[in-house]
Each structure stands twice: as structure tokens, then as C-alpha cells.
Amino acid sequence: MEEKRIAWAITGAGHALEECVAMIAERKEIDLFLSRAAEEVLKMYGLYSRLQDSGLPVYRDEADSAPVAARFYGRRYKLLVIAPATSNSVAKFVHGISDTLVTNLFAQAGKSRVPIIVYPTDLAPETLSFGPRREPLKVYPRPVDLENTGKLRKLAGTDVVGSRKELEKCLATYL
């Protein structure tokens, strides 16, 4: 039987994007899933070609029904990682909305009892992030975004991480 892979989804977040791309590029057992916004942001940050050059399979948000999400039922994946995850995606996760590739992956992984790791952008009332030109930016998540991150932490089968170090440690528990 073929070794199970990791499904890794990227949303349209710039926060922690470079460190997530670096982690992805270090692994070969990843199938990469990109939201439409992720493709745009990866290009803005100059990181798109790095993922293209990685040789990893890449799936794009091209069909409303996200048929590739059905791969979780075939037990192809041992883990779903969504990193980084925007406040929009987190809100959809906690409210059960599955209308994009990434939100469908989240729903199908949960229904298949495949563990999920999420690295949301909104973790604290004030965050230092970096823009596409690596300029430092202070970001102030809205209370509703922080509340949704709190709700995400309570979902069964979902681990929420707040740094690359935490993500690496959490990943190691599943590998």
C-alpha cells in the first residue's frame, strides 16, 4: 500500500507565509492545495515559483465542489495542515461553511477523522507581520477574529498552532 501523504493547504494570508513555504519546500510527502487568494498572495510575496520548483503536486481552487477533497475518504492523507489560515477561512471553519477548496478540505478531513493542524493569522490583539516587500506591519485583529480562533481551538480533531516552532512540534507528533 502507498504511504499516506500530508495535505497542506495555503489560504490568502501573508502572515507567516514565508516560513510555511520554507517548511513545505523541505518535505516531499506533501500534496499542496492553494486557494485562489493563496496563488495571488504567493505571487505578491515572490514565493510562487519556489513552490512550483519544489516538484510537489499542486491542486488549485478550480471547481466549486472541490472534488479533490474526496481524497480524504480514500484514506490518502494522514494529516491536513492549513498554514497560514486567514481570518475568513477560520470563520468558515468554525461556522461549518464549505464553499472553497480549503474549507471543503477542512470539512472532509474532519468527517474522515483525519487530524487537522491550523496556523491562523489572528492569535493575539496585536501582531507584527511582514508585507510583500518584507516591511514590518502591525496588525490588530478584530475581536470577532480572535473569538473565531478561540472557537477553532475547541473543535475536535483540530490543533491550533501559533508559530513555526509549534507547527514543527505538532507535525512531529503525527509523522
C-alpha positions as CSV (number, residue, x, y, z in Angstrom):
1,M,0.0,0.0,0.0
2,E,1.2,3.5,-0.8
3,E,2.4,5.6,2.1
4,K,-0.1,8.2,3.2
5,R,0.7,11.8,2.4
6,I,0.1,15.2,4.1
7,A,-2.4,17.5,2.6
8,W,-1.2,21.1,3.1
9,A,-3.4,24.0,2.2
10,I,-2.5,27.6,2.0
11,T,-5.0,30.4,2.1
12,G,-4.5,34.1,1.2
13,A,-2.6,35.1,4.3
14,G,0.7,36.9,4.1
15,H,1.4,36.5,7.8
16,A,3.9,33.6,8.3
17,L,3.7,32.7,4.6
18,E,7.4,32.7,4.0
19,E,8.1,30.3,6.9
20,C,5.3,28.0,5.9
21,V,6.6,27.9,2.3
22,A,10.1,27.1,3.7
23,M,8.6,24.2,5.7
24,I,6.7,22.9,2.7
25,A,9.8,23.0,0.5
26,E,11.7,20.8,3.0
27,R,9.3,17.9,2.6
28,K,8.4,15.5,-0.2
29,E,5.3,13.8,1.3
30,I,3.1,16.8,0.8
31,D,0.3,17.4,-1.7
32,L,-0.2,21.2,-1.8
33,F,-3.6,22.8,-2.1
34,L,-3.9,26.5,-3.0
35,S,-6.9,28.8,-2.6
36,R,-7.4,31.4,-5.3
37,A,-6.2,34.1,-2.9
38,A,-3.2,32.0,-1.9
39,E,-2.0,32.0,-5.5
40,E,-2.3,35.8,-5.7
41,V,-0.5,36.3,-2.4
42,L,2.3,33.8,-3.1
43,K,3.0,35.8,-6.3
44,M,2.9,39.1,-4.5
45,Y,5.4,37.8,-2.0
46,G,7.6,36.3,-4.7
47,L,7.2,32.8,-3.3
48,Y,5.0,31.2,-6.1
49,S,8.0,29.9,-8.1
50,R,9.6,28.3,-5.1
51,L,6.6,26.1,-4.7
52,Q,6.4,25.4,-8.4
53,D,10.1,24.3,-8.4
54,S,9.5,22.0,-5.4
55,G,8.1,19.3,-7.6
56,L,5.2,18.7,-5.2
57,P,1.8,18.0,-6.6
58,V,-0.3,21.2,-6.6
59,Y,-4.1,21.4,-6.6
60,R,-5.8,24.7,-7.3
61,D,-9.2,26.0,-6.3
62,E,-10.8,25.5,-9.7
63,A,-14.1,23.7,-9.1
64,D,-17.0,24.9,-6.9
65,S,-17.5,21.4,-5.5
66,A,-13.8,20.8,-4.7
67,P,-13.8,17.2,-5.9
68,V,-10.2,16.6,-4.7
69,A,-11.5,16.9,-1.2
70,A,-13.0,13.4,-1.6
71,R,-9.4,12.0,-1.3
72,F,-9.8,12.0,2.4
73,Y,-12.4,9.2,2.1
74,G,-9.9,7.1,0.3
75,R,-7.5,7.4,3.3
76,R,-4.9,9.0,1.1
77,Y,-3.9,11.5,3.7
78,K,-2.7,11.0,7.3
79,L,-2.9,14.8,8.1
80,L,-4.3,18.1,6.9
81,V,-2.3,21.2,7.6
82,I,-3.7,24.6,6.8
83,A,-1.0,27.2,7.2
84,P,-1.2,30.0,7.1
85,A,-5.0,30.4,7.5
86,T,-6.8,33.7,7.1
87,S,-9.5,35.0,9.4
88,N,-12.0,34.4,6.6
89,S,-11.1,30.7,6.4
90,V,-11.1,30.3,10.2
91,A,-14.6,31.9,10.4
92,K,-15.8,29.5,7.8
93,F,-14.2,26.5,9.6
94,V,-15.9,27.3,12.9
95,H,-19.3,28.0,11.3
96,G,-19.4,24.9,9.0
97,I,-19.2,26.8,5.7
98,S,-17.6,24.7,2.9
99,D,-17.6,26.8,-0.2
100,T,-14.0,26.8,-1.3
101,L,-11.2,24.3,-1.8
102,V,-9.7,24.8,1.6
103,T,-13.0,24.9,3.6
104,N,-14.0,21.7,1.8
105,L,-10.7,20.1,2.7
106,F,-11.3,21.1,6.4
107,A,-14.8,19.6,6.3
108,Q,-13.9,16.4,4.6
109,A,-10.8,15.8,6.8
110,G,-13.0,16.3,9.9
111,K,-15.7,13.9,8.5
112,S,-13.0,11.4,7.8
113,R,-11.4,11.8,11.2
114,V,-8.1,12.9,9.7
115,P,-6.2,15.1,12.2
116,I,-6.0,18.8,11.3
117,I,-3.4,21.4,12.2
118,V,-4.3,25.1,11.6
119,Y,-1.9,28.0,11.9
120,P,-4.3,31.0,11.9
121,T,-3.1,34.6,11.4
122,D,-5.2,36.0,14.2
123,L,-3.8,34.8,17.5
124,A,-3.3,38.0,19.6
125,P,-4.8,41.5,19.8
126,E,-1.6,42.9,18.2
127,T,0.7,41.1,15.8
128,L,3.9,42.0,14.0
129,S,3.7,40.8,10.4
130,F,5.6,41.5,7.2
131,G,4.3,42.7,3.9
132,P,5.3,41.6,0.4
133,R,8.4,43.8,0.4
134,R,9.3,42.4,3.9
135,E,8.3,45.7,5.5
136,P,7.2,45.3,9.2
137,L,3.5,45.8,9.7
138,K,1.5,46.0,12.9
139,V,-1.8,44.2,12.6
140,Y,-4.7,44.4,15.1
141,P,-7.1,41.5,14.6
142,R,-10.8,42.3,15.3
143,P,-12.4,40.8,18.4
144,V,-14.6,38.6,16.2
145,D,-11.4,37.1,14.6
146,L,-9.8,36.3,17.9
147,E,-13.2,34.8,19.1
148,N,-13.2,32.6,16.0
149,T,-9.7,31.4,16.7
150,G,-10.8,30.5,20.2
151,K,-13.7,28.5,18.8
152,L,-11.3,26.8,16.4
153,R,-9.2,25.6,19.3
154,K,-12.2,23.8,20.8
155,L,-13.0,21.8,17.6
156,A,-12.4,18.1,18.0
157,G,-9.5,16.7,15.9
158,T,-8.1,20.2,15.3
159,D,-4.8,21.5,16.7
160,V,-4.2,25.3,16.5
161,V,-0.6,26.5,16.5
162,G,0.9,29.9,16.8
163,S,4.4,29.7,15.5
164,R,6.7,27.8,13.2
165,K,8.2,26.1,16.2
166,E,4.7,25.0,17.4
167,L,3.8,23.8,13.9
168,E,7.0,21.7,13.6
169,K,6.4,20.2,17.0
170,C,2.8,19.4,16.2
171,L,3.7,18.0,12.9
172,A,6.3,15.7,14.5
173,T,3.5,14.1,16.7
174,Y,1.8,12.9,13.5
175,L,4.8,11.8,11.5
